[in-house]
């Protein structure tokens, strides 16, 4: 029935959309995505719409990185394992304008590890204007304190970076770094044998340099990422300090961070688990929730226009 409702409304009606709708309905025991797939196949509900699909609602507020480090996408890959069974993670970052990547292995994803990993990459790629990530807890902080500004939020605000969180359950919105992750798994994890933990940073950096200097992409007109950077003729902005800051950072007093959300039938804006009512006309539309730290306000934008404003005291 949920699929039928979504189908008739002309919006996405696949497995992830159904799962999100069931969650919004307050269903306590949610089926797994594979269970939903089996139910759809058993009831022959896997057919696509007939005719050419017409996009509904507001276009997705996509960040377009045309200038050097205008937009970077980041994601964690792992846990991964060395030959001896030692577990590690890799923070992978890519600059949308040039395709340059940064890879930083880490033993954990705690606050200090987040600072160390980003600082190491930004020391090579430069600091971005905008950083786009998914809704993993290590990126936003604690679900019990949604207004507490987690480690990455504080790091970005202190570095004058606008941090963007993509919609929940839509990993393809971070598609560039997801593709980098696939290459990393196939060409690095799948081919490079590393037995010692001390060799991991060296081998990771070796693959990063190989990617940036030798891989050629059609979207870069056959250039390598480093060649694309030369064509732009712009200089990166690097951290002023060589050593990463110590966790925890102080609470920022200015700056903004953003959450892109698809408003579902319940007409609620989900800010890391905290719900805010939105106008009914925004159902099944993408909106941007912007936290203005200085003003302690949450601003709601739709199609580039501010439609609501809420008090948002940061804790």
C-alpha positions as CSV (number, residue, x, y, z in Angstrom):
1,X,0.0,0.0,0.0
2,X,2.9,2.4,0.8
3,X,4.4,1.7,-2.6
4,X,1.0,2.3,-4.3
5,X,0.7,5.6,-2.6
6,X,4.2,6.7,-3.6
7,X,3.6,5.5,-7.1
8,X,0.4,7.4,-7.5
9,X,2.0,10.6,-6.2
10,X,4.6,10.4,-9.0
11,X,7.6,10.2,-6.5
12,X,10.3,7.5,-5.9
13,X,8.7,4.2,-4.9
14,X,11.7,1.9,-4.6
15,X,12.9,-0.1,-1.6
16,X,14.6,2.8,0.2
17,X,11.6,5.2,-0.4
18,X,9.2,2.6,1.1
19,X,11.5,2.0,4.1
20,X,11.7,5.7,4.8
21,X,7.9,6.1,4.5
22,X,7.4,3.1,6.9
23,X,9.8,4.7,9.4
24,X,7.9,8.0,9.2
25,X,4.7,6.2,9.9
26,X,6.1,5.1,13.3
27,X,6.4,1.4,12.5
28,X,8.5,-0.1,15.3
29,X,9.7,-3.3,13.7
30,X,10.9,-2.3,10.3
31,X,11.5,-4.9,7.6
32,X,15.0,-5.1,6.1
33,X,15.5,-3.8,2.5
34,X,15.9,-7.4,1.3
35,X,12.6,-8.4,2.8
36,X,10.9,-5.5,1.1
37,X,12.5,-6.6,-2.2
38,X,11.1,-10.1,-1.7
39,X,7.6,-8.8,-1.0
40,X,7.7,-6.6,-4.0
41,X,8.8,-9.4,-6.3
42,X,6.3,-11.9,-4.8
43,X,3.5,-9.4,-5.6
44,X,4.9,-8.5,-9.0
45,X,5.4,-4.9,-8.0
46,X,8.8,-4.3,-9.5
47,X,7.6,-2.9,-12.8
48,X,8.7,0.6,-13.8
49,X,6.4,3.5,-14.7
50,X,5.3,3.5,-18.3
51,X,6.5,6.3,-20.5
52,X,9.2,8.8,-19.9
53,X,9.7,9.7,-16.3
54,X,9.0,13.3,-15.4
55,X,10.8,14.7,-12.4
56,X,8.4,16.0,-9.7
57,X,8.8,18.8,-7.3
58,X,11.9,21.0,-6.7
59,X,15.2,20.0,-8.3
60,X,17.7,18.6,-5.9
61,X,19.9,21.4,-4.3
62,X,23.1,20.0,-5.7
63,X,26.4,21.6,-4.9
64,X,28.4,22.2,-8.1
65,X,32.2,22.4,-7.7
66,X,33.6,24.4,-10.5
67,X,36.5,26.2,-8.7
68,X,39.4,24.5,-6.9
69,X,38.2,23.1,-3.6
70,X,34.8,24.8,-3.9
71,X,33.2,21.5,-2.9
72,X,34.8,18.4,-1.4
73,X,33.0,15.1,-0.7
74,X,34.2,12.9,2.1
75,X,33.4,9.4,3.4
76,X,34.8,6.7,5.6
77,X,35.6,3.2,4.2
78,X,35.8,0.4,6.6
79,X,36.4,-1.4,8.7
80,X,39.2,-2.8,6.5
81,X,41.8,-5.4,7.6
82,X,45.5,-5.9,7.0
83,X,47.0,-9.4,6.4
84,X,47.5,-9.9,10.1
85,X,43.9,-9.1,10.9
86,X,44.6,-5.5,12.1
87,X,41.5,-3.4,11.6
88,X,41.6,0.2,10.1
89,X,39.4,2.7,8.4
90,X,40.2,5.1,5.5
91,X,38.9,8.7,5.3
92,X,38.5,9.3,1.5
93,X,38.0,12.9,0.2
94,X,37.7,14.1,-3.4
95,X,37.7,17.6,-4.8
96,X,34.8,17.9,-7.4
97,X,36.5,20.4,-9.6
98,X,39.7,18.5,-10.2
99,X,39.0,14.9,-9.1
100,X,42.1,15.0,-6.8
101,X,41.7,12.6,-3.9
102,X,43.0,12.4,-0.4
103,X,43.3,9.1,1.5
104,X,44.0,8.9,5.2
105,X,44.1,5.6,7.1
106,X,43.0,5.7,10.7
107,X,42.7,3.2,13.5
108,X,39.4,4.7,14.7
109,X,36.7,7.3,14.0
110,X,36.5,9.1,17.3
111,X,36.7,12.9,17.6
112,X,40.5,13.1,17.6
113,X,40.8,10.6,14.7
114,X,38.4,12.8,12.7
115,X,40.6,15.8,13.3
116,X,43.8,14.0,12.5
117,X,42.4,12.4,9.3
118,X,40.9,15.6,7.8
119,X,44.0,17.7,8.8
120,X,46.3,15.3,7.1
121,X,44.2,15.4,3.9
122,X,43.7,19.1,3.9
123,X,47.5,19.6,4.3
124,X,47.8,18.0,0.9
125,X,44.6,18.9,-1.0
126,X,43.8,22.3,0.7
127,X,40.8,23.4,2.8
128,X,37.4,23.4,1.0
129,X,34.8,26.1,0.9
130,X,32.1,23.4,1.2
131,X,32.4,19.9,2.6
132,X,29.7,17.3,1.8
133,X,29.2,14.2,3.9
134,X,26.5,11.6,4.8
135,X,24.7,11.3,8.1
136,X,27.1,8.9,9.8
137,X,27.3,9.6,13.6
138,X,31.0,10.2,13.5
139,X,30.3,13.2,11.2
140,X,27.4,14.9,13.0
141,X,28.0,14.0,16.7
142,X,25.6,12.4,19.1
143,X,21.9,11.4,18.4
144,X,21.1,12.2,22.0
145,X,22.5,15.7,21.7
146,X,21.5,16.8,18.1
147,X,22.3,20.5,18.9
148,X,25.7,19.7,20.4
149,X,27.7,20.3,17.2
150,X,29.9,17.2,16.9
151,X,33.6,17.2,16.2
152,X,33.4,17.6,12.4
153,X,30.8,20.4,12.7
154,X,33.1,22.3,15.1
155,X,36.2,21.7,13.0
156,X,34.5,23.0,9.9
157,X,33.0,26.1,11.6
158,X,36.4,27.0,13.1
159,X,37.9,26.7,9.6
160,X,35.2,28.8,7.8
161,X,33.9,25.7,6.0
162,X,30.2,25.2,5.2
163,X,29.4,21.6,6.1
164,X,26.6,19.9,4.2
165,X,24.8,16.7,5.1
166,X,23.1,14.9,2.3
167,X,19.6,13.4,2.6
168,X,19.3,10.3,4.7
169,X,19.2,7.0,2.9
170,X,20.4,8.6,-0.4
171,X,24.1,7.7,-0.7
172,X,24.1,8.5,-4.4
173,X,24.1,12.2,-3.5
174,X,27.7,11.7,-2.6
175,X,28.3,9.9,-5.8
176,X,31.8,11.2,-6.6
177,X,33.4,10.0,-3.4
178,X,31.3,6.7,-3.6
179,X,32.9,6.0,-6.9
180,X,36.3,6.8,-5.5
181,X,35.5,4.3,-2.7
182,X,34.8,1.6,-5.3
183,X,38.2,2.3,-7.0
184,X,39.9,2.3,-3.6
185,X,38.4,-1.1,-2.7
186,X,39.3,-2.7,-6.1
187,X,42.6,-1.1,-6.9
188,X,44.1,-0.7,-3.4
189,X,42.5,-3.0,-0.9
190,X,42.0,-5.7,-3.5
191,X,45.5,-5.6,-5.0
192,X,48.0,-4.2,-2.4
193,X,49.2,-6.7,0.2
194,X,50.1,-4.9,3.5
195,X,51.2,-7.0,6.4
196,X,52.6,-4.3,8.7
197,X,50.6,-1.4,10.2
198,X,53.5,1.0,9.8
199,X,53.5,0.4,6.1
200,X,49.8,1.4,5.7
201,X,50.2,5.2,5.6
202,X,53.1,5.0,3.0
203,X,51.2,2.6,0.8
204,X,48.0,4.7,1.1
205,X,49.8,7.9,0.1
206,X,51.5,6.0,-2.8
207,X,48.1,5.1,-4.2
208,X,46.8,8.6,-3.6
209,X,49.7,10.1,-5.6
210,X,49.2,7.5,-8.4
211,X,45.5,8.3,-8.7
212,X,46.1,12.1,-8.8
213,X,49.1,12.0,-11.2
214,X,48.2,9.1,-13.6
215,X,44.5,8.4,-13.7
216,X,42.7,10.2,-16.6
217,X,39.0,11.0,-16.6
218,X,36.6,11.9,-19.4
219,X,34.9,14.5,-17.2
220,X,38.3,16.2,-17.0
221,X,38.7,16.0,-20.8
222,X,41.2,13.2,-20.6
223,X,43.4,15.0,-18.0
224,X,44.7,13.7,-14.8
225,X,43.5,15.4,-11.5
226,X,46.8,17.2,-11.2
227,X,46.7,18.4,-14.8
228,X,43.1,19.7,-14.2
229,X,44.4,21.6,-11.2
230,X,47.1,23.3,-13.3
231,X,44.5,24.3,-15.9
232,X,42.4,26.0,-13.2
233,X,45.5,28.0,-12.2
234,X,44.2,28.5,-8.6
235,X,46.1,28.0,-5.3
236,X,44.7,25.9,-2.5
237,X,44.1,27.3,1.0
238,X,46.1,25.2,3.5
239,X,45.8,24.9,7.3
240,X,47.8,27.6,9.2
241,X,49.0,25.0,11.7
242,X,50.9,21.8,10.8
243,X,49.5,19.9,13.8
244,X,45.8,19.1,14.0
245,X,43.7,20.7,16.7
246,X,43.0,18.8,19.9
247,X,39.7,17.4,20.7
248,X,37.3,18.7,21.9
249,X,37.3,22.1,20.1
250,X,35.6,25.0,21.7
251,X,32.0,25.8,20.8
252,X,32.0,28.0,17.7
253,X,30.1,31.3,17.8
254,X,29.6,31.9,14.1
255,X,29.2,30.2,10.8
256,X,26.6,27.9,9.2
257,X,26.0,24.2,8.5
258,X,23.3,22.7,6.4
259,X,21.2,19.6,6.1
260,X,19.5,18.6,2.9
261,X,16.3,16.7,3.5
262,X,13.4,15.2,1.5
263,X,10.2,16.1,3.3
264,X,7.9,13.0,3.4
265,X,4.2,12.7,4.1
266,X,4.5,13.5,7.8
267,X,5.7,17.0,6.8
268,X,8.5,17.0,9.3
269,X,12.1,18.2,9.0
270,X,14.5,15.7,10.6
271,X,17.5,17.5,12.2
272,X,19.5,14.5,13.4
273,X,16.4,13.0,15.1
274,X,14.8,16.2,16.2
275,X,11.6,17.0,14.2
276,X,10.4,20.4,13.1
277,X,7.0,21.0,11.3
278,X,7.1,22.3,7.8
279,X,4.3,23.6,5.5
280,X,2.2,20.8,3.9
281,X,3.0,22.1,0.4
282,X,6.6,21.0,0.9
283,X,5.7,17.3,1.1
284,X,8.0,15.3,-1.2
285,X,10.1,18.3,-1.9
286,X,13.8,18.7,-1.1
287,X,14.6,21.5,1.4
288,X,17.7,22.8,3.1
289,X,17.8,23.3,6.8
290,X,20.5,25.8,7.6
291,X,21.8,26.4,11.2
292,X,22.9,29.9,11.7
293,X,25.3,29.6,14.7
294,X,25.6,33.3,15.5
295,X,21.9,34.0,15.4
296,X,20.9,30.6,17.0
297,X,18.3,30.1,14.3
298,X,17.3,27.3,12.0
299,X,16.4,28.5,8.6
300,X,14.4,26.5,6.1
301,X,15.0,27.0,2.4
302,X,13.1,25.7,-0.5
303,X,14.2,26.3,-4.1
304,X,16.6,28.9,-2.8
305,X,14.0,30.9,-0.9
306,X,13.6,31.0,2.9
307,X,10.2,29.8,3.9
308,X,10.5,29.3,7.7
309,X,12.7,30.2,10.6
310,X,12.9,28.5,14.0
311,X,14.6,29.3,17.3
312,X,17.5,26.9,17.5
313,X,19.5,27.2,20.7
314,X,22.8,25.3,20.4
315,X,24.0,23.3,23.4
